[in-house]
Amino acid sequence: MARKKKCPEEISEKWAIPYADFLTLLLCLFIALFAMAQAGKQAALEYAQAFARAFGMRIVPFQESLPKQILPQPMVPRGEPTEKGRRIQRQIRELEEMLKRMGLEGGFKVSYEVIGIRLILQERILFLSGSAELRQETYPILDKLYEILKDLPNPVEVEGHTDSIPISTEKFPSNWELSTARASSIVRYFIAKGINPERLKASGYADTKPMASNATPEGRAQNRRVEIVILNIKGSELTKQEPQQP
């Protein structure tokens, strides 16, 4: 005898209740996301923290959540000074001694790269926090840098860098304006001393090229810097490729 088939009316519709609950929750989620997007960055952070507290979680800043060994680090080909570069190296040592006498040791680094010589000066040597005005106390340092640069035909790029803490003032709406203004201040100083403007270039990179993690005060201090790059040109090479290790 054939088994009796169920009528369509007898099929259960219990699935509709959890499905409706799911749609309601999804709607609430999209409403919350829309509200956070309209409220601004600070309000969105407050909403996120409220959600995190509700679920017993903690909001961790992005930089803190990354192990230091996987933070992005620029891969810069290393170089070593040529004979001409070693003459500049002696002048750079004199600059380091001057900084030591001024109590500013540790705020200056030198990097010999394939593209040329990079001089790295931390913010505290040249500027007050949030300012692009050169401190008068640093004029002797810039004069020493001028002595290094004045007789070279090499082009010079001055790069401004900041940490990741935002700035928003009438003069500097963001770190882009601040980093560019700092680089420009140094370029203008060198031009006033007599360096050909065609040799000089000012660039601002804000916080896009960190040297260290922005999660600590020490790392942020390293990232607030100006870099003066003396570029190699044919006939006036200051550095060369380091010999490859066997």
C-alpha positions in Angstrom: 0.0 0.0 0.0 1.5 3.4 -1.0 2.6 5.7 1.9 0.4 8.7 2.3 2.2 12.0 1.3 2.1 15.0 3.6 0.0 17.8 2.4 1.9 21.2 1.9 -0.2 22.6 4.7 1.4 20.2 7.2 5.0 21.4 6.5 6.5 23.1 9.5 7.3 26.9 9.3 9.3 27.1 12.6 12.3 28.2 10.6 10.7 31.5 10.0 11.1 32.7 13.6 14.9 32.4 13.8 15.2 33.7 10.3 13.2 36.8 11.2 15.4 37.3 14.3 18.5 37.1 12.1 17.2 39.7 9.7 16.3 42.0 12.7 19.8 41.7 14.1 21.3 42.3 10.7 19.2 45.4 10.3 20.3 46.7 13.8 24.0 46.1 12.8 23.6 48.1 9.6 21.8 50.9 11.5 24.7 51.0 14.0 27.3 51.1 11.3 25.5 53.9 9.5 25.2 55.9 12.7 29.0 55.4 13.5 29.9 56.5 9.9 27.8 59.7 10.3 29.0 60.5 13.8 32.7 61.0 13.0 36.0 59.2 14.0 35.9 59.9 17.8 32.2 58.8 18.1 33.0 55.7 16.1 35.8 54.8 18.5 33.4 55.4 21.5 30.8 53.1 19.9 33.5 50.4 19.3 34.7 50.6 22.9 31.0 50.3 24.1 30.6 47.2 22.0 33.9 45.8 23.2 32.9 46.4 26.9 29.6 44.7 26.3 31.3 41.6 25.1 34.2 41.7 27.6 36.8 42.7 25.0 39.4 45.4 24.8 40.2 47.7 21.8 43.9 47.4 21.0 45.6 50.1 18.9 46.7 48.7 15.5 50.4 49.4 16.1 50.3 47.7 19.5 48.7 44.6 18.0 51.6 44.0 15.6 54.8 42.3 16.7 57.7 44.6 16.2 59.5 42.2 13.9 56.6 42.4 11.3 56.2 46.2 11.3 56.9 47.5 7.8 60.6 48.4 7.4 61.9 50.1 4.3 64.5 47.9 2.5 67.3 50.4 1.7 70.3 49.1 -0.3 73.3 49.7 1.9 76.4 51.4 0.5 79.9 52.4 1.7 81.7 55.7 1.2 83.9 56.3 -1.8 87.1 58.3 -1.5 85.1 61.5 -1.9 82.5 60.2 0.5 85.2 59.6 3.2 86.2 63.3 3.0 82.6 64.2 3.8 82.6 61.5 6.5 85.3 63.4 8.3 83.1 66.6 8.2 80.2 64.6 9.5 82.2 63.4 12.5 83.0 67.1 13.3 79.2 67.7 13.2 78.7 64.8 15.6 81.2 66.3 18.0 79.4 69.7 17.8 76.1 68.0 18.7 77.7 66.2 21.6 79.1 69.5 23.0 75.5 70.9 22.6 74.1 68.0 24.6 72.2 66.7 21.5 74.0 63.4 21.0 71.7 60.6 20.0 69.5 62.8 17.9 71.6 62.5 14.7 72.3 59.5 12.5 74.1 58.8 9.2 73.2 56.2 6.7 75.4 55.3 3.7 73.2 54.0 0.9 73.6 53.2 -2.7 71.8 56.4 -3.7 74.0 58.6 -1.5 74.5 59.8 2.1 71.4 60.3 4.3 71.7 62.6 7.3 68.9 62.0 9.8 68.1 64.7 12.4 65.4 64.3 15.0 62.9 67.0 15.6 64.3 68.1 19.0 67.5 69.3 17.2 65.7 71.7 14.8 62.2 72.5 15.9 59.8 72.9 18.7 56.8 70.5 18.8 54.2 71.3 16.2 56.3 74.1 14.7 58.2 74.6 11.4 60.2 77.6 12.6 63.9 76.8 13.0 65.2 77.3 16.5 68.0 79.9 16.6 70.1 77.6 18.7 70.3 75.2 15.7 71.7 77.7 13.3 75.3 76.6 14.0 74.3 73.0 13.1 72.7 74.1 9.8 75.8 76.2 9.1 78.0 73.1 9.5 75.7 71.2 7.2 76.0 74.1 4.7 79.8 73.8 4.9 79.4 70.1 3.9 77.1 70.8 1.0 78.3 74.1 -0.5 81.2 72.8 -2.6 79.4 69.7 -3.9 77.7 69.5 -7.3 75.3 66.8 -5.9 71.6 67.4 -5.7 70.1 67.4 -2.1 66.7 66.3 -1.1 65.3 67.4 2.3 62.5 65.2 3.6 60.2 66.0 6.5 58.7 63.2 8.6 56.2 63.1 11.5 54.8 60.5 13.9 51.3 59.2 13.6 49.6 61.6 16.2 47.4 63.9 14.1 47.8 67.7 14.1 45.0 70.1 13.3 45.8 73.8 13.6 45.0 76.8 11.4 48.6 76.7 10.1 48.9 72.9 9.8 45.6 71.1 9.1 47.5 67.8 9.0 50.9 66.2 9.3 51.4 66.6 5.6 51.5 70.4 5.8 53.8 70.2 8.9 56.3 67.8 7.4 56.5 69.7 4.1 56.8 73.1 5.9 59.8 71.8 8.0 61.6 70.5 4.9 60.9 73.9 3.2 62.3 75.8 6.2 65.7 74.0 5.9 65.8 74.4 2.1 65.1 78.2 2.5 67.9 78.4 5.0 70.4 76.8 2.6 69.3 79.0 -0.2 69.8 82.1 2.0 73.3 80.9 2.7 74.1 80.7 -1.1 73.3 77.1 -2.3 71.9 77.0 -5.8 68.1 76.4 -5.5 68.2 74.1 -8.5 70.2 71.6 -6.4 67.6 71.5 -3.7 64.2 69.7 -3.2 61.8 69.7 -0.3 59.4 66.9 0.4 56.9 66.1 3.2 55.9 62.5 4.0 53.8 63.0 7.1 53.8 59.6 9.0 54.0 57.3 5.9 57.7 56.3 6.4 58.2 55.5 10.1 61.6 54.4 11.4 60.1 52.8 14.5 56.8 51.8 16.0 54.4 54.7 16.8 53.1 52.7 19.8 55.7 54.1 22.2 57.0 57.7 23.0 60.5 56.6 22.1 59.4 55.3 18.7 57.4 58.4 17.9 60.4 60.6 18.8 62.5 58.7 16.2 59.8 59.2 13.6 59.7 63.0 14.1 62.7 63.9 12.0 64.2 65.6 9.0 66.4 63.7 6.5 68.9 65.4 4.3 69.9 63.1 1.4 73.0 64.0 -0.6 72.4 62.1 -3.9 75.1 60.5 -6.0 75.6 61.8 -9.5 78.0 60.6 -12.2 81.4 61.9 -11.6 80.6 62.8 -8.0 79.7 59.5 -6.4 79.9 59.6 -2.6 78.9 56.0 -2.0 79.1 52.7 -3.8 77.5 49.3 -3.4 78.8 47.2 -0.5 80.6 44.1 -1.6 78.4 41.0 -1.5 79.1 38.6 1.3 80.3 35.2 0.0 
